[in-house]
Amino acid sequence: MNKDLSLRSLLGSTSLPRNEAYILMAYVLNKHYQLPRSTLVSRDEMELDGLALEEWQSLESRRLNGEPVAYLIGKRGFHNIELQVAPGVLIPRPETELLVDIALQEIKRLEGKVKHPNILDLGTGSGAIALSIANEASHTQVIATDQSTEALSIAKLNAKFLGLETRIEFAQGSWYEALKEDVMFDVILSNPPYIANQDPHLNQGDLRFEPIDALTDHSTGLSCLEAIIIGCPMHLKPGGLIAVEHGFDQSDAVVGLMKTAGLVDIQVHRDLAYHPRVVSARK
């Protein structure tokens, strides 16, 4: 046996972090042999054939050059669902699950008062927020918007893949301009581009490979948040909830925008790292 080609040897000699190496190798095993991830432990003496080895080496090299794991394997888990992702959309982050949790809590609060709560997800990207809500709360009516045709095509594919295409409506356009009718919403959610255009993080790590328009507003980082917050009273039902994700240092500015928009019951929500990550408020 050529030990150099065994799973044990390949995983032991890679410069990749262990968790990333396992994810990529599991992808290779599934794609080439239809084998489960457990093979990495139960059959670690197994050797890769030529094609599989070539794929592993390509994935390993691309990841070492900084390409995000989610783009390399084409998927990312998010709040009880798995999403297809590609370079045309932002990779869903665990912090954004906070928006989904806030929305689901509000939907539960509306039980017995509103039969089919209307939910709006502005700038849906891969569909992460909208599809998570549609998946968990089957009685909701969800509209998801995005300016990017590429993002919407990926979101629609995800809806189909998850069997949720009849439960969600997609609309193209910039924020509220995408809405065709005067629908009033119980909940408005958004994870907009909020990184300032000069932020050095844009040139680091995974962000280098993600769509720039989904990361930054090409300004101060607050212009998209401002458009969403200032415009929301026209589209929220009385007592309706808006919740937006923001940068770790933007909480005070976002609270200020909420006050300017005349919103009440303003609350700051922290992510798992205890950073202020979402601000919610009511009309």
C-alpha positions in Angstrom: 0.0 0.0 0.0 1.3 3.4 -0.9 0.8 5.1 2.5 1.3 8.6 0.9 -2.1 8.3 -0.6 -4.0 7.0 2.4 -6.6 9.3 4.1 -4.5 9.1 7.3 -1.4 10.3 5.5 -3.0 13.0 3.4 -4.9 14.5 6.4 -1.8 14.2 8.6 0.5 16.0 6.2 -1.7 18.9 5.1 -1.1 22.5 6.3 -4.9 23.1 6.6 -6.6 23.4 10.0 -7.9 19.9 10.9 -11.6 20.8 10.8 -11.2 22.4 7.3 -9.2 19.4 6.0 -11.9 17.0 7.2 -14.7 19.0 5.6 -12.9 19.1 2.2 -11.8 15.4 2.4 -15.4 14.4 3.3 -16.6 16.3 0.2 -14.1 14.4 -2.0 -15.2 11.0 -0.5 -18.9 11.8 -1.0 -18.4 13.1 -4.6 -16.1 10.3 -5.9 -17.2 7.3 -3.9 -20.6 8.2 -2.3 -19.0 7.5 1.1 -20.1 9.2 4.4 -17.9 11.4 6.5 -17.4 8.6 9.0 -15.1 7.0 6.5 -12.4 9.4 7.6 -12.2 7.6 10.9 -13.5 4.1 10.1 -11.4 3.6 6.9 -8.5 6.0 7.3 -6.2 3.5 5.6 -8.2 3.9 2.3 -6.2 5.3 -0.6 -7.6 7.9 -3.0 -7.5 7.1 -6.7 -6.0 9.5 -9.3 -9.1 11.6 -9.9 -10.0 11.9 -6.2 -6.4 12.7 -5.3 -6.3 15.4 -8.0 -9.5 17.0 -6.6 -8.2 16.8 -3.0 -4.9 18.5 -4.0 -6.8 21.2 -5.9 -9.2 21.9 -3.0 -6.3 21.9 -0.6 -4.3 24.4 -2.7 -7.3 26.7 -3.3 -8.1 26.8 0.4 -4.5 27.5 1.3 -4.8 30.4 -1.1 -7.7 31.7 0.9 -10.8 30.6 -1.0 -13.7 30.1 1.4 -14.5 26.4 2.3 -18.2 27.1 1.6 -17.5 28.1 -2.0 -15.2 25.1 -2.5 -17.8 22.6 -1.5 -20.8 24.7 -2.7 -22.8 24.6 0.5 -23.1 26.0 4.0 -25.3 24.9 7.0 -27.4 27.7 8.5 -30.2 27.5 11.2 -31.4 23.9 10.6 -31.1 24.1 6.8 -28.3 23.5 4.3 -27.8 26.2 1.6 -26.2 26.0 -1.8 -23.7 28.9 -2.0 -21.5 30.2 -4.8 -19.2 33.3 -5.3 -22.3 35.4 -6.3 -23.6 35.4 -2.8 -22.4 36.2 0.7 -21.6 33.1 2.8 -24.2 32.9 5.6 -22.6 33.5 9.1 -23.7 32.0 12.4 -24.2 35.6 13.8 -27.0 36.1 11.3 -29.0 33.3 12.9 -29.7 35.8 15.6 -32.0 37.6 13.1 -33.9 34.4 12.5 -34.3 33.7 16.2 -35.7 37.2 16.8 -38.2 36.8 13.9 -39.3 33.4 15.1 -39.9 34.7 18.6 -42.0 37.5 17.2 -44.0 35.1 15.0 -44.7 33.0 18.1 -45.9 36.2 19.9 -48.3 36.8 17.0 -49.9 33.4 17.3 -53.7 33.7 17.8 -53.5 37.4 16.7 -52.3 37.1 13.1 -53.2 34.0 11.0 -50.5 34.4 8.3 -47.7 36.8 9.4 -46.1 38.8 6.6 -42.3 38.6 6.7 -40.0 40.7 4.6 -36.3 39.8 4.1 -34.4 42.7 2.4 -31.2 41.7 0.6 -31.8 37.9 0.9 -28.5 36.7 -0.8 -28.6 32.9 -0.7 -32.0 33.1 0.9 -30.6 32.1 4.4 -32.9 34.2 6.6 -36.1 33.9 4.5 -35.8 30.2 4.0 -35.0 29.5 7.6 -38.2 31.3 8.6 -40.3 29.6 6.0 -38.8 26.2 7.0 -39.6 26.7 10.8 -42.9 28.7 10.6 -45.0 27.2 7.8 -48.0 29.6 8.3 -45.9 32.7 7.4 -46.0 34.6 4.1 -42.4 35.5 3.2 -41.1 37.9 0.6 -37.4 38.0 -0.1 -35.7 40.7 -2.2 -32.3 41.3 -3.7 -30.8 43.7 -6.2 -28.6 40.9 -7.6 -30.0 38.6 -10.3 -27.2 36.1 -9.4 -28.1 36.1 -5.7 -31.9 35.6 -6.5 -31.2 32.7 -8.8 -29.2 31.0 -6.0 -31.9 31.8 -3.5 -34.6 30.3 -5.8 -32.5 27.2 -6.3 -32.2 26.8 -2.5 -36.0 27.3 -2.1 -36.5 24.5 -4.7 -33.9 22.3 -3.1 -35.5 22.7 0.3 -39.1 22.2 -1.1 -40.1 25.7 0.0 -40.6 27.4 -3.4 -44.3 27.6 -3.0 -43.9 29.3 0.4 -41.7 32.2 -0.5 -42.0 35.0 -3.1 -38.8 36.6 -4.6 -38.6 40.1 -5.9 -35.7 42.0 -7.5 -34.8 45.5 -6.7 -33.1 47.9 -4.3 -34.6 47.5 -0.8 -38.3 48.6 -0.7 -38.3 49.4 -4.5 -38.5 45.7 -5.1 -42.0 45.5 -3.6 -44.7 45.6 -6.3 -47.7 46.1 -4.0 -48.5 48.1 -0.9 -48.1 45.0 1.4 -47.7 45.9 5.1 -45.4 43.6 7.1 -45.5 42.2 10.6 -41.7 41.7 10.5 -38.9 43.3 8.4 -35.5 41.8 8.5 -32.2 42.6 6.8 -28.5 41.8 6.9 -27.3 44.6 4.5 -23.8 45.5 3.4 -22.5 47.4 6.5 -18.7 47.3 6.1 -17.2 50.8 5.4 -15.4 51.0 2.0 -12.0 51.7 3.6 -12.2 48.9 6.1 -9.0 46.7 6.0 -11.1 43.5 6.6 -12.3 43.7 3.0 -8.8 42.6 1.9 -8.5 39.8 4.4 -9.6 36.1 4.7 -12.8 34.9 3.1 -14.0 38.4 2.5 -11.6 38.8 -0.4 -13.6 36.2 -2.4 -17.1 37.3 -1.5 -19.2 39.7 -3.6 -18.1 43.3 -2.7 -21.6 44.7 -3.1 -22.9 42.3 -0.5 -20.2 43.4 2.0 -19.8 47.2 1.7 -22.1 50.1 0.8 -19.0 51.8 -0.8 -19.5 54.5 1.8 -19.5 54.8 5.6 -21.1 51.4 6.1 -24.4 53.0 7.3 -26.1 54.1 4.1 -27.9 50.8 3.4 -28.9 50.6 7.1 -30.2 54.1 6.9 -32.3 53.5 3.8 -33.9 50.4 5.3 -34.6 51.9 8.7 -35.9 55.3 7.5 -38.1 53.6 4.9 -39.5 50.9 7.2 -42.5 52.9 8.7 -44.1 53.0 5.3 -44.1 49.2 5.2 -44.6 48.1 8.8 -47.9 47.4 10.4 -48.6 49.3 13.6 -46.6 47.5 16.3 -44.7 45.6 13.6 -41.0 44.7 14.3 -37.9 45.6 12.3 -34.5 43.9 13.1 -31.3 44.6 11.3 -27.8 43.2 11.6 -24.9 45.6 11.8 -21.1 45.8 12.5 -19.8 45.3 16.0 -19.1 49.1 16.4 -22.3 50.4 14.7 -24.8 49.7 17.4 -25.1 53.4 18.7 -25.4 54.7 15.2 -28.2 52.2 14.3 -30.1 53.0 17.5 -29.8 56.7 16.5 -31.3 55.9 13.1 -34.2 54.0 14.7 -34.9 57.0 16.9 -34.8 59.3 13.9 -37.3 57.1 12.1 -39.7 57.5 15.1 -39.5 53.8 16.1 -40.1 52.6 19.7 -39.1 49.7 21.9 -35.5 49.8 20.6 -33.4 46.9 21.7 -29.8 45.8 21.1 -29.2 42.1 20.7 -25.7 40.5 21.2 -24.3 37.6 19.2 -22.6 34.5 20.7 -19.3 36.4 21.0 -21.3 39.0 23.0 -20.8 41.7 20.4 -23.8 44.0 19.7 -25.0 42.5 16.4 -28.7 43.3 15.8 -30.9 46.2 16.7 -34.7 45.7 16.7 -37.5 48.2 17.1 -41.3 48.6 16.6 -43.5 51.0 14.7 
